[in-house]
Amino acid sequence: MLVPTFALVFFVNLYPLVRGGVISFQRLTVFNLNNPRFVGWNNYRTILNDPAFPRLLWNTFVWIACSVAFQFLFGLILALLLAKPFFGRGLYMGLVFYPWALSGFAIGLLWSWLLNGQFGIVNDVLIRLGLLKTPIGFLSDERFAMFSVILVNVWYGIPFFAIMLLAAIQSIPSELYEAAQIDGAGFFRKLFSVTLPYIRPTIYSTVLLRIIWVMNFPDIIYGMTRGGPAGATNILSVQMINIVYYRNNFGLASALGMIITAILTIFAVIYLTLLERGEFEL
Amino acid sequence: MKKRAIGILRAIGLGIFLVVALFPLIWIFLTSIKPATEVYTFPVKYLPSRATFEAYRYLFSFARFNMYFKNSFVVATVSAGFSTFFSLMAGYVLTRERFKLRTFLILVLFFVQMLPTYLIMIPQFTMFSRLKLTNTLTSVIIIYTGFGSAFGTIMARAFLKNLPRTIEEAALIDGCNRFQALFRVVIPLLLPGVGSIFSFCFVNSWNEVFTAVLFLHTDSKMTVPVALYSFVSKAGIQWNVMAAGIIVALLPTIVVFSLAQKYIVEGLTQGAIKA
């Protein structure tokens, strides 16, 4: 009964991962699919010596750090607002959580219309409120593009954090709050002395998972800018897809893919070790 | 007095989150029902002078979205069906039986779950091209079933863990084998779980874009995300049509989500991590 799942996982996921490692040492494009040539570390050298590579790393770091930090912050606020029952809470949660299930790519396309530099509603509202004089090219101006894609990613990721944190908050025994109440603790005191310490394992696991996931989430950027303008929103994963789609260079893309896999594996090992040790449970 | 102030603050906070969450979707819907002439105006015209479905008509006649929609539907349904079936069996064995490799296999599943689709699409492409299966719906169905079975199994385990063993023990004593016990006794009790695994796999397959763009390049094979992807590079696609395409891409997942949200959320917090 284990066979179908694990045969598939091996054939579709694990073996290709190893195969990708082999391809990363080959010169392989769409045009020589059947007779690849081994080229040693050439592909890796090309990736690492690219003058744009440091910026790629920096962009990836900014993308992960800002996205996860604000997703967490707003997700926590939303979870705290939802912690106590109120009339219509189930319906409210359905309406607020829906972005979570949607296609990241379609969400990117959707927001690229809202943030459009000529006809976008966001520019329109900012100008009507008197905050702007002329429309901003949110996606076409290098200064704003990264900010814009992160903004959308934060919007997209709030529900996930809210769902996970809310579940954890609701598992806190109410006696803890009653005790804090008797001691005269206010809202912030309760938050920092009861709520946050209690849900710390959930915070750790969710944040770590989210870092892995956001690093490997090119969908929104691909829907909005495909890494542009002039590489302003290019992150590792987007760059890899661009190499596949536009340069058709599978060997080069695989080398970048292995670099991404190495980073992913480090995070995954940290995560799985903590999981094994029971630092947090699932 | 203080309590009332907190209540008002809370209502305002909840209101802001609601507006921010819903507005983009409402706006793209409004754009999709505007006449073409009212889409490109600045300052923006908020409401269409008359609602029109011309963008949707264009989409389903000239842009052949009925075909893309059908392809997506077939891919998502078939792969979710197989994933659910496979993951229930694997999840069942992994919860009920203790054996040497058990922990290792579970860790493998967690690791696979973290692998993004784009990262292994090249070797998958070379493998399937050797089998002459690229540019077929079968290829993406197989790939999505692989991903789906991995996280489906983790979800199935989460649901099965809560089910007391005694339930199927009687059936096993009566001479059922494991397979019969699972499908005759356990699964009927687990229907919400089964539904959420299926929905989860369906949504993920429906949304996948990068493998699909690489694999499916003839028009008759494209799924909805691939069609949207090709829209972006095509000149002359009006934004009301694009907006209609986005609505069509989002609608099925919104429907699935609203039907199964409670169970999906439950499965998610119990250990399925792919979001």
Contacts between the chains, C-beta under 8 A, distances in Angstrom:
chain1	res1	chain2	res2	distance
A	1	B	89	3.9
A	1	B	90	6.6
A	1	B	92	6.6
A	1	B	93	5.0
A	1	B	178	6.6
A	1	B	179	6.6
A	1	B	182	7.7
A	2	B	89	7.3
A	2	B	90	5.1
A	2	B	93	5.3
A	2	B	94	7.5
A	2	B	105	7.4
A	4	B	85	7.8
A	4	B	86	4.2
A	4	B	89	6.8
A	4	B	90	7.4
A	4	B	149	7.1
A	5	B	86	4.6
A	5	B	87	6.1
A	5	B	89	7.1
A	5	B	90	3.8
A	5	B	149	4.3
A	5	B	150	7.3
A	5	B	153	5.5
A	6	B	90	7.0
A	6	B	105	6.8
A	6	B	108	7.8
A	8	B	86	6.9
A	8	B	142	7.6
A	8	B	145	6.1
A	8	B	146	4.4
A	8	B	149	5.4
A	9	B	108	6.9
A	9	B	109	7.2
A	9	B	112	5.5
A	9	B	146	6.0
A	9	B	149	6.5
A	9	B	150	5.4
A	11	B	146	7.0
A	12	B	124	7.0
A	12	B	142	6.5
A	12	B	143	5.5
A	12	B	145	7.6
A	12	B	146	2.9
A	12	B	147	7.3
A	13	B	112	4.7
A	13	B	115	6.0
A	13	B	120	6.6
A	13	B	146	5.5
A	13	B	147	7.1
A	13	B	150	6.8
A	14	B	108	7.5
A	14	B	112	7.1
A	15	B	123	7.7
A	15	B	127	7.9
A	16	B	120	4.2
A	16	B	123	3.8
A	16	B	124	5.0
A	16	B	127	6.7
A	17	B	115	7.0
A	17	B	119	7.9
A	17	B	120	5.6
A	17	B	123	7.5
A	19	B	123	3.6
A	19	B	126	7.2
A	19	B	127	7.0
A	20	B	119	7.5
A	20	B	120	6.0
A	20	B	122	6.2
A	20	B	123	4.6
A	23	B	122	6.2
A	23	B	123	6.1
A	23	B	126	7.1
A	28	B	126	7.5
A	33	B	126	6.2
A	33	B	129	5.9
A	77	B	13	7.0
A	78	B	17	5.5
A	81	B	10	5.8
A	81	B	13	5.0
A	81	B	14	5.3
A	81	B	17	7.2
A	82	B	14	7.7
A	92	B	14	6.8
A	92	B	18	6.9
A	93	B	261	7.8
A	94	B	257	8.0
A	94	B	258	6.1
A	94	B	261	5.6
A	95	B	18	6.2
A	95	B	21	6.7
A	95	B	22	6.3
A	96	B	17	5.6
A	96	B	18	5.8
A	96	B	21	4.8
A	97	B	261	7.0
A	97	B	265	7.5
A	98	B	21	7.1
A	98	B	25	7.8
A	98	B	254	6.2
A	98	B	257	5.9
A	98	B	258	7.5
A	99	B	21	6.3
A	100	B	257	7.8
A	100	B	275	6.6
A	101	B	203	5.3
A	101	B	253	5.1
A	101	B	254	7.4
A	101	B	256	7.3
A	101	B	257	4.2
A	101	B	264	7.5
A	102	B	207	7.3
A	102	B	250	5.5
A	102	B	253	5.7
A	102	B	254	7.3
A	103	B	206	7.3
A	103	B	207	3.7
A	103	B	209	7.1
A	103	B	225	6.4
A	103	B	249	6.0
A	103	B	250	6.9
A	103	B	253	6.9
A	104	B	207	7.2
A	105	B	207	7.3
A	105	B	209	4.5
A	105	B	225	5.8
A	105	B	228	7.2
A	105	B	229	7.4
A	106	B	207	7.6
A	106	B	225	7.2
A	106	B	228	6.6
A	106	B	246	5.2
A	106	B	249	4.6
A	106	B	250	5.7
A	109	B	228	6.4
A	109	B	232	7.2
A	109	B	242	6.9
A	109	B	246	5.6
A	110	B	24	5.8
A	110	B	25	7.7
A	110	B	28	5.0
A	110	B	243	7.9
A	110	B	246	5.2
A	110	B	250	8.0
A	111	B	24	6.5
A	113	B	27	8.0
A	113	B	28	6.6
A	113	B	31	6.6
A	113	B	239	5.9
A	113	B	242	7.2
A	113	B	243	6.7
A	114	B	24	5.9
A	114	B	27	6.2
A	114	B	28	7.8
A	116	B	239	8.0
A	118	B	40	7.7
A	118	B	42	6.3
A	119	B	39	7.2
A	119	B	40	5.3
A	119	B	41	6.9
A	119	B	42	5.4
A	119	B	44	6.6
A	119	B	239	7.6
A	120	B	44	7.8
A	121	B	27	5.8
A	121	B	44	5.5
A	123	B	42	7.9
A	124	B	42	6.8
A	124	B	43	5.6
A	124	B	44	4.1
A	127	B	43	7.3
A	128	B	43	7.2
A	135	B	42	7.3
A	155	B	20	7.0
A	155	B	21	7.8
A	155	B	24	7.6
A	158	B	17	7.8
A	158	B	21	7.9
A	159	B	21	7.9
A	160	B	275	4.8
A	163	B	265	5.6
A	163	B	268	6.3
A	163	B	269	6.6
A	164	B	268	7.5
A	164	B	269	6.2
A	167	B	265	7.9
A	167	B	269	4.0
A	187	B	6	7.8
A	209	B	273	5.4
A	212	B	114	5.5
A	213	B	114	7.7
A	213	B	274	7.9
A	213	B	275	6.6
A	216	B	114	7.7
A	216	B	116	3.8
A	216	B	118	7.7
A	216	B	119	6.8
A	217	B	116	7.4
A	218	B	118	6.4
A	218	B	210	7.4
A	219	B	209	6.7
A	222	B	209	7.4
A	222	B	210	7.7
A	237	B	116	7.1
A	237	B	118	6.4
A	237	B	119	7.8
A	240	B	118	6.8
A	240	B	119	7.6
A	241	B	118	5.6
A	241	B	210	5.9
A	244	B	121	7.3
A	244	B	122	6.5
A	244	B	214	6.5
A	245	B	213	7.1
A	245	B	214	7.5
A	250	B	122	4.8
A	250	B	125	7.6
A	250	B	126	7.3
A	253	B	122	6.0
A	254	B	122	5.5
A	254	B	123	7.5
A	257	B	119	5.4
A	257	B	120	7.8
A	257	B	122	7.0
A	260	B	119	6.3
A	261	B	119	6.4
A	264	B	114	6.5
A	264	B	115	7.6
A	264	B	119	7.7
A	268	B	110	7.9
A	268	B	111	5.7
A	268	B	114	5.3
A	271	B	110	8.0
A	271	B	114	7.9
A	272	B	107	5.7
A	272	B	110	6.1
A	272	B	111	7.1
A	275	B	110	7.3
A	276	B	103	8.0
A	276	B	107	7.7
A	282	B	158	7.5
A	282	B	270	7.2
A	282	B	271	3.7
A	282	B	273	7.5
